[in-house]
């Protein structure tokens, strides 16, 4: 499992991301990491690392860093040679299976759509988290902030992605799917939510249970 890591992203850059990458290597013996960023900033944090870990690391140079406060459109235009873009291009080239970045979220979403491209039938990526629930199981929640406005088509796509993630990654058999709304009654909510509900009701492969308040 080879993952590209934008080590320049986040509030503190390599001082946090490089030690964290070493912890990740310790926790998963099948993991290899491509550390993308300024080699001069990365190398000091690897100086005292166990050689058995550093042999599973390769440093990929990048010329610049996308600022966390830069607007997504500006970041994308100025992204050539940045650690975030180089990390994403490693997926496109087949050198990495995934990319991790704690950098500018809007830029990451926009660049991922541009460089890696979504799966067929998916218009926008979605941010996801897994939360514990009262049934001592887990709940997959999305979208957690990548999109300000979503139409019914996007909500349905999020439902499909969430259901697949819940079943294939989290391990929930036949996961139940609900739409977050201002009430449980079918008449509640904006048009886009009600339209998404109508579509999900008639989607046989989705175990749709209605609204969650």
N, C-alpha and C positions, 0 to 999 in steps of 0.2 A: 504494500500500500504506500504509494508515493504521493505526498501532498506538498504543494507549493505554499510557502508561508511568506506573506508580505510583512517582514520584520520591522519595517519602518513605520507601519501604521500604528494608530493608537496614541494615547496621551504621552507615553514615555518611550516609545520605540524599542530599540534593541535591548535596552537595560531590563525590560520586562519580557519582551517576546522571545529573546534567545534563551534565557533561563527556563522559560515556560516550555520552549521546544525541547529542551533536554529532559524536562519532567515527562513530556509526552512520549519521548523515546523510551524512557525507563518503564512507563506503564504499558507500552505496546511493543513487543519484540519484533512485530512484523512491519513496523512503520519506518519509512525513510522520509527525510525532509529535504526540500530544496529551499534554502533560506535566501530570500530575494531582498537585496538592498545594497547599502554601501559596505563593501568588504572591510574597510578600515573601522567602521563603527561596529561591525559584527564580530570580528576576530577576537578582540580583547575578552569578550564574554565566553569564548570557547577555550581560552588558554588553559584553564584548570580542569576542563571536562575530561571524563573517562574516555580513552581512545576507542573503547568498544562502542561508545555513543557517537563520537565525531566521525567514525568511519561510515556512519549511516546518514551523514549530513553532506550536502554539497552547497556551496555558496554561489548564488547566481547574481552577478553585478547588475545594479540599476543606477541610472544617472540622477534621478530626482525623486521627490516625494510629493504626493498630492496633499495639499493642506486640508485639514479637517473642516475648516470654515469656508472652503471654496464652494461656490454653487456648482451643482452637478454638471450643468451644461458647459461651464467654464473648465471644470476639471477634465471632462471628456476631451475637449478641444486641445488641452495642454497635457494630455496624458502620455504622449509618446516617450518611452524610456523611463517612465515612472515605475516604482517598485510594484504598485498595484497592477498596472497594465502588464508588466513583464510576467508577474505571477499568473495572471489569467491566460496569457499567451502560451504558458507552459502546458495548460490544459489543452488548448487548441492544437498544439504540436504533438500531443500524446506523451509528453515527458512527465506529466502529473495527472492524477485522477481527480484532484479537487484543489481548490484554493481557499486559504483562510486569511482574512484581513480584519484588523480592528480599526481600519481607517475610515475615511469619509463614506458613509453608508450610501448616500445618493449616487456618488461616483462609482462605487462598487457595483450597485445594481445596474446603472446605465452601461458601464463598461462590460459587465458580464453579458448583458443582452447583446451588445455590439460584437464582442470578441468570441464568446463561447456560443451564443445564440440559444434561445429557448427550444425545448422539445416542440415538435409539431402539435398544434392545438393549444399551446400555452402562450398567452399574450404578454404576461408580466410575471416576474419572479415574486416570491412571497417570503417574508421573514417568518420564522417558525420557532416555537419553543415547546418543550415538553414539561408539563406541570403535574405534580401529584394530585390525586383527587380523593374524595371521602370514601371511595370504594377500595382504597389501597391499590389502585391501579394508576394509570397515567393518562393524561389528556393532552392531545396535540392541538396547539392553538396557532392559528394564522389567519390573517396577515397582521403582523405586529409592527406596522409602521412604514412599510416600503411604499405604500400608495395612499394618497390622500383621498382620492375618489375612485370607487370601483363600480362598474356596471354589473348587471346580473350575470353576464357571460363570465366575467372575471371571478365573481363569487363562486360560480359553479366550478370553474377551473381550480380555484383554491380548495374547494371541497374534495375534488378528485385527488389533488396532490396530497392533501392532508390525510385522506383515507389510505392512499398508497403508503405514505410514510408511516402511519400508525400500524399498518399490517406488516409491511416488509422490514421496517427498521426497529420499531418499538416492540413488535411481536404481539399485537392485539388482533385476535381472530374476529373477522367480520366487524370491524369498528363501526360504532354508531356515529352518524354525522349530524350536526345541528348547526343552525345559523344563529349567530348572536344578534339579538334584537331588543327593542325596548319593552317587550312583553311577550308572553307565550301565545296570545290569541292570534289567529291567522290574519285578522284584520289590521294588526299593528305593523308599524314600520314603514319605511320609505318604499317607493315603487320598485327600486332595484332589488331590495331584499325580498319583496313578495314575488317578483318575477323569478328570482333565483329559486325560491321555494317551490314554485310551480314546476320548474324544470327538474329539480332534484327529486320531487315526488314521482316523476315518470322516468327516472334513470334507474334501471333495474340493478346495475352493479353497485349502486350506492345505498347503504343502509341508513336512509334519511329518517330522522325521528322528529323533525320540526324545529321550532324556535327554542333558544335558551335565553332567559331574561338576564 
